[in-house]
Amino acid sequence: LFCTTRPTFRKPKLLAISGSTRKGSINSMLLQAASAIATKAGADVTIVNMEDFPIPLYNQDTESEHIPETAQKLKQLFSESDGFIVASPEYNGSMTPLLCNTLTWMSRPFSKDETMYGPFQLKHGVVLSASPGALGGLRSLSPVRALLTNLGVNILPNQVAVGNAYKVMSRNDSGEVEITNERIATMLQGAMFELVHASRDRVNRDSTCAMVQELHAQYGNIIV
């Protein structure tokens, strides 16, 4: 079986976001480890350092007067992505103010041509957390999951909370993040593989359908 025309398939583009800008952040380390796995699985991953995109606290007056250039640049990255990897520290049982403010700005339409939640709609995502404590920041994941779901993201079931993070994560001489706990490493790999495969299926749906339609036109119903 073959197609006379060659369908165009592409890698999914994933945006990786940490809810912390602290130097040495364990959540940013976890994000780096996850991004490396997703890249090996076949995705193009962009890690966003929120220090490069300083955005004021959301206020509708500010929005109506002037959209910050940093917010516009960041929103372009969100809009061009096919899925999200989000790592959130736990602050008082919830997400960080930085992450909440960022997602709030990104959810807003900056022009009449844009829609609410536009950069998020129908995309896939995975949520992660890390903490020195035993629960690994687990309590932050439910609020993050709920917010992203409300914005239109399909948050996949596999989530990872890394407890005792300073004991199970470290950097090697090359600056790569290594996870020494086999169970956590396996969970993280599974979550990233699921995200890459789901995002790849979504972005290549039209090409896949075109290929199937051509095969059907050539050979009729195929029984396998």
C-alpha positions as CSV (number, residue, x, y, z in Angstrom):
1,L,0.0,0.0,0.0
2,F,1.3,3.4,-0.9
3,C,0.2,7.0,-1.5
4,T,0.9,8.7,-4.8
5,T,1.3,12.0,-3.0
6,R,3.6,12.4,0.0
7,P,1.7,13.7,3.0
8,T,3.5,16.4,5.1
9,F,4.0,15.5,8.7
10,R,5.7,17.7,11.2
11,K,7.0,17.6,14.8
12,P,4.8,19.0,17.5
13,K,5.9,22.3,19.0
14,L,5.8,22.2,22.8
15,L,6.1,25.2,25.2
16,A,7.7,24.5,28.5
17,I,6.8,26.9,31.3
18,S,8.0,27.1,34.9
19,G,6.1,28.9,37.6
20,S,9.3,29.9,39.3
21,T,12.2,32.3,38.2
22,R,14.3,31.5,41.3
23,K,17.9,30.7,40.6
24,G,18.4,27.0,41.2
25,S,14.6,26.3,41.1
26,I,13.9,22.6,41.4
27,N,10.8,23.1,39.3
28,S,12.8,24.6,36.5
29,M,15.2,21.6,36.9
30,L,12.3,19.3,36.5
31,L,11.0,21.2,33.5
32,Q,14.5,20.9,31.9
33,A,14.5,17.1,32.5
34,A,11.0,16.8,31.0
35,S,11.9,18.9,28.0
36,A,14.9,16.8,27.2
37,I,12.7,13.6,27.3
38,A,10.1,15.3,25.0
39,T,12.8,16.4,22.6
40,K,14.1,12.8,22.4
41,A,10.6,11.6,21.8
42,G,10.3,13.8,18.7
43,A,9.0,17.2,19.7
44,D,10.5,20.7,19.2
45,V,10.5,22.1,22.8
46,T,10.9,25.8,23.7
47,I,11.7,26.5,27.4
48,V,10.4,29.9,28.5
49,N,12.3,31.8,31.1
50,M,9.8,34.2,32.5
51,E,12.5,36.6,33.6
52,D,12.8,37.3,29.9
53,F,9.1,38.3,29.8
54,P,8.4,40.7,32.7
55,I,4.7,41.4,32.7
56,P,2.8,43.6,35.2
57,L,0.1,42.3,37.4
58,Y,-3.0,41.9,35.3
59,N,-5.3,44.9,35.4
60,Q,-8.0,45.6,32.8
61,D,-7.1,49.3,32.9
62,T,-3.5,48.5,31.9
63,E,-4.8,46.1,29.2
64,S,-7.1,48.8,27.7
65,E,-4.4,51.5,27.8
66,H,-1.4,49.5,26.5
67,I,-0.6,45.8,26.0
68,P,3.0,45.3,27.2
69,E,5.3,44.3,24.4
70,T,6.6,41.4,26.5
71,A,3.1,40.0,26.8
72,Q,2.6,40.2,23.1
73,K,5.9,38.4,22.4
74,L,5.1,35.7,24.9
75,K,1.6,35.3,23.6
76,Q,3.0,34.6,20.1
77,L,5.0,31.7,21.6
78,F,1.8,30.4,23.3
79,S,-0.1,30.7,20.0
80,E,2.5,29.0,17.9
81,S,2.8,26.0,20.3
82,D,0.9,22.7,19.9
83,G,1.0,21.8,23.6
84,F,2.3,22.7,27.0
85,I,4.6,21.4,29.8
86,V,3.9,23.3,33.0
87,A,5.9,23.0,36.2
88,S,4.5,24.7,39.2
89,P,5.9,25.1,42.7
90,E,3.3,24.9,45.5
91,Y,2.6,28.2,47.2
92,N,0.1,27.8,50.1
93,G,-1.5,24.8,48.5
94,S,-1.9,26.4,45.1
95,M,0.1,27.7,42.1
96,T,2.5,30.6,42.1
97,P,1.3,34.2,41.5
98,L,3.8,34.3,38.6
99,L,2.1,31.4,36.8
100,C,-1.4,32.6,37.5
101,N,-0.7,36.1,36.2
102,T,1.0,34.8,33.1
103,L,-1.9,32.5,32.2
104,T,-4.3,35.3,32.9
105,W,-2.5,37.6,30.4
106,M,-2.2,34.9,27.8
107,S,-6.0,34.1,28.0
108,R,-7.0,37.6,27.0
109,P,-7.7,38.7,23.4
110,F,-5.3,41.5,22.5
111,S,-7.2,42.5,19.4
112,K,-10.6,42.3,17.8
113,D,-9.4,39.4,15.6
114,E,-8.5,37.3,18.7
115,T,-10.7,35.2,20.9
116,M,-10.7,34.5,24.6
117,Y,-8.4,31.5,25.4
118,G,-7.3,31.4,21.8
119,P,-3.7,30.2,22.4
120,F,-4.9,27.3,24.6
121,Q,-7.9,25.8,22.7
122,L,-7.8,22.1,21.9
123,K,-4.2,21.7,22.8
124,H,-2.7,19.0,25.1
125,G,-0.7,19.6,28.3
126,V,1.0,18.0,31.2
127,V,1.5,19.4,34.7
128,L,4.5,18.8,36.9
129,S,5.7,19.9,40.3
130,A,8.7,19.4,42.6
131,S,9.3,20.1,46.3
132,P,11.8,19.3,49.0
133,G,8.8,17.9,50.9
134,A,7.4,14.4,50.7
135,L,4.3,15.4,48.6
136,G,6.4,17.0,45.9
137,G,4.1,20.1,45.5
138,L,1.2,17.8,44.7
139,R,-1.4,20.3,46.0
140,S,-0.5,22.8,43.4
141,L,-1.4,20.5,40.5
142,S,-5.1,20.5,41.0
143,P,-5.5,24.3,40.7
144,V,-3.1,24.4,37.7
145,R,-5.0,21.5,36.0
146,A,-8.4,23.2,36.7
147,L,-7.2,26.6,35.3
148,L,-5.7,25.2,32.2
149,T,-8.7,23.0,31.6
150,N,-11.0,26.0,31.9
151,L,-8.8,27.7,29.3
152,G,-9.4,24.9,26.8
153,V,-6.3,22.7,27.3
154,N,-6.7,18.9,27.4
155,I,-4.6,18.1,30.5
156,L,-3.4,14.5,30.1
157,P,-4.0,12.1,33.0
158,N,-0.3,11.5,33.7
159,Q,1.1,14.1,36.1
160,V,4.4,14.0,38.1
161,A,5.0,15.4,41.6
162,V,8.6,14.9,42.7
163,G,9.0,14.7,46.4
164,N,12.4,15.1,48.2
165,A,13.5,16.8,45.0
166,Y,17.0,17.8,46.2
167,K,17.8,14.1,46.9
168,V,16.5,12.7,43.6
169,M,17.5,15.4,41.1
170,S,20.9,16.8,40.3
171,R,22.9,18.2,37.4
172,N,25.8,16.3,35.8
173,D,29.0,17.9,34.5
174,S,27.3,18.8,31.3
175,G,24.5,20.7,33.0
176,E,21.9,18.1,32.2
177,V,19.4,17.2,34.9
178,E,19.5,13.6,36.1
179,I,16.7,11.9,38.1
180,T,18.1,9.1,40.2
181,N,14.7,7.7,41.4
182,E,13.7,5.1,38.9
183,R,10.0,5.3,39.6
184,I,9.9,9.0,39.1
185,A,12.1,8.9,36.0
186,T,9.7,6.3,34.5
187,M,6.6,8.4,35.3
188,L,8.2,11.5,33.8
189,Q,9.1,9.6,30.6
190,G,5.6,8.2,30.3
191,A,4.0,11.6,30.7
192,M,6.3,13.1,28.1
193,F,5.8,10.3,25.6
194,E,2.0,10.6,26.0
195,L,2.1,14.4,25.5
196,V,4.3,14.1,22.4
197,H,2.2,11.4,20.8
198,A,-1.1,13.1,21.5
199,S,0.2,16.5,20.2
200,R,1.8,14.9,17.1
201,D,-1.5,13.1,16.3
202,R,-3.4,16.4,16.6
203,V,-1.1,18.6,14.5
204,N,-0.9,15.9,11.7
205,R,-4.6,15.0,11.7
206,D,-5.3,16.6,8.3
207,S,-2.3,14.9,6.7
208,T,-3.3,11.5,8.2
209,C,-6.9,11.9,7.0
210,A,-5.7,12.8,3.5
211,M,-3.5,9.8,3.4
212,V,-6.3,7.5,4.6
213,Q,-8.7,9.0,2.0
214,E,-6.2,8.4,-0.8
215,L,-5.6,4.8,0.3
216,H,-9.4,4.3,0.5
217,A,-9.8,5.7,-3.0
218,Q,-7.2,3.4,-4.4
219,Y,-7.9,0.2,-2.6
220,G,-11.4,0.5,-1.0
221,N,-12.0,-0.8,2.5
222,I,-8.9,-2.3,3.9
223,I,-9.2,-5.1,6.5
224,V,-6.2,-5.7,8.7
